[in-house]
Structure formats: structure tokens, C-alpha cells
Amino acid sequence: MEYLIVLIFVLIASIAFAILALYTLVILFYTKVPFVRTPNRVIAMVLDEANIKPGENVYDLGCGDARFLIEVEKRTGANTFGFEIAPWAYFLARLNIKLKKSKTVLYHKNFYKQDLSGADVVFCFLMDSVMPKVQAKLEQDLKPGARVISFAFAIKAWQPAKIIDSKKFHPRASKIYIYQR
Ligand SMILES: C[S@@+](CC[C@H](N)C(=O)[O-])C[C@H]1O[C@@H](n2cnc3c(N)ncnc32)[C@H](O)[C@@H]1O
């Protein structure tokens, strides 16, 4: 009898894991952007350069585990908002927000379908292939004066106000592009 219970439990756990893995693959196929964290030293550099003020609204498009937003909130007093579509990353973000007692507002949503007009600062770390679509979304939604910070991938049609070459600090690090609308 115990064997049967263990067998049923293992079967249910395996099916749940398989469904989650399949769902994650479908989401990855749809977004074409995997969950990779921005290194801590890059977050520190962004915070040194972005001049984020208390009370400003900072959005992370595809916030992963929300570490960037939690750090922004703690260091600047800004209001922080994250959009994350992948279930595993969203779960980690929820957990981090809870553990760090952060006020970050987290949405399990596709950021292309959200209104981004409330943002003073938008941060993203995505992929080259999606940047033209991100550019179109930002041009449609952002208010004049909003800043956009993209780690590693440029918005090629825009003139950056500043480019930070983090390679000075680490040979494998990428550039940080800062734009002003
Ligand atoms: C490279 S990770 C960056 C994570 C985090 N911003 C950081 O810098 O540590 C990109 C994240 O964007 C998410 N993502 C990609 N497209 C998205 C979309 N359309 N809506 C919401 N999240 C998206 C992915 O699931 C992934 O977790």
C-alpha cells in the first residue's frame, strides 16, 4: 500500500515538473529571451550613473528574479515595478521581494501588453533580436524626459546620452546604454 502511495506521489510530481518545463520552453520560444541575471557589479554601475531619485518610477522589462529593482528601491527610494512572463523567474522574484521586504510591484505579465507611460526610468536586459520591438513599444508609451537603460543590447536607432563600458571592470562584461527620450 505504501509503495502505491509513493508511486502515485512520484507520478504526480513528475507530471507537474514536466508541465512546468514544457510551459517554460513555450514561453522561451515566444519571448526568445532566456533568464540571465545582470551581474551585481553592473547593477552597482547603473545605480552610480543613472541618477535615480526618490519617488521616481523605475520599470524593469523582464525583471527576472527582481534583484535589480530591489537594489534600486533600497539605494534610491524609487518606486519599482517589474514585469516577468517566465514562471520560474517570476517565482524567484516573488520570493526575493518577500525575503528582502521590498515594496516592488511585480506583474506576471507580458510587458509589450502593458502601459509603460508611468515610467521615469526603464531598465532592460533582453536580446538584440527583440530590441526593435522594444524600441517601438517605448516610442509609443514613454513620456518625454523618461530615461531608458539597456544592459548589453543597444536600441540601434536611438542616440545614447551615455555608454558605460563595464569591460574596464571585467573582461567579459558588456556595455550599458543610457538614453533620454
Ligand atoms: C536576460 S533576463 C534579465 C533579468 C533581469 N532584468 C536582470 O537584469 O537581472 C530577461 C528576462 O526577461 C523576461 N522577458 C522576456 N520577454 C518578456 C516579455 N515580453 N514580458 C515579460 N518578461 C519578458 C525573460 O523571461 C527573462 O527572465
The ligand as an ORCA input file, in Angstrom:
! r2SCAN-3c Opt
* xyz 0 1
  C      18.119     38.392    -19.502
  S      16.805     38.289    -18.308
  C      17.116     39.746    -17.343
  C      16.531     39.662    -15.961
  C      16.670     40.942    -15.110
  N      16.114     42.086    -15.799
  C      18.100     41.217    -14.788
  O      18.645     42.133    -15.425
  O      18.696     40.543    -13.942
  C      15.405     38.749    -19.310
  C      14.062     38.369    -18.701
  O      13.037     38.978    -19.473
  C      11.899     38.122    -19.468
  N      11.059     38.507    -20.613
  C      11.392     38.467    -21.919
  N      10.383     38.921    -22.703
  C       9.386     39.260    -21.844
  C       8.064     39.801    -22.038
  N       7.616     40.077    -23.274
  N       7.305     40.069    -20.941
  C       7.774     39.798    -19.686
  N       9.016     39.261    -19.452
  C       9.813     39.004    -20.508
  C      12.517     36.734    -19.583
  O      11.611     35.749    -19.122
  C      13.760     36.874    -18.694
  O      13.505     36.448    -17.379
*
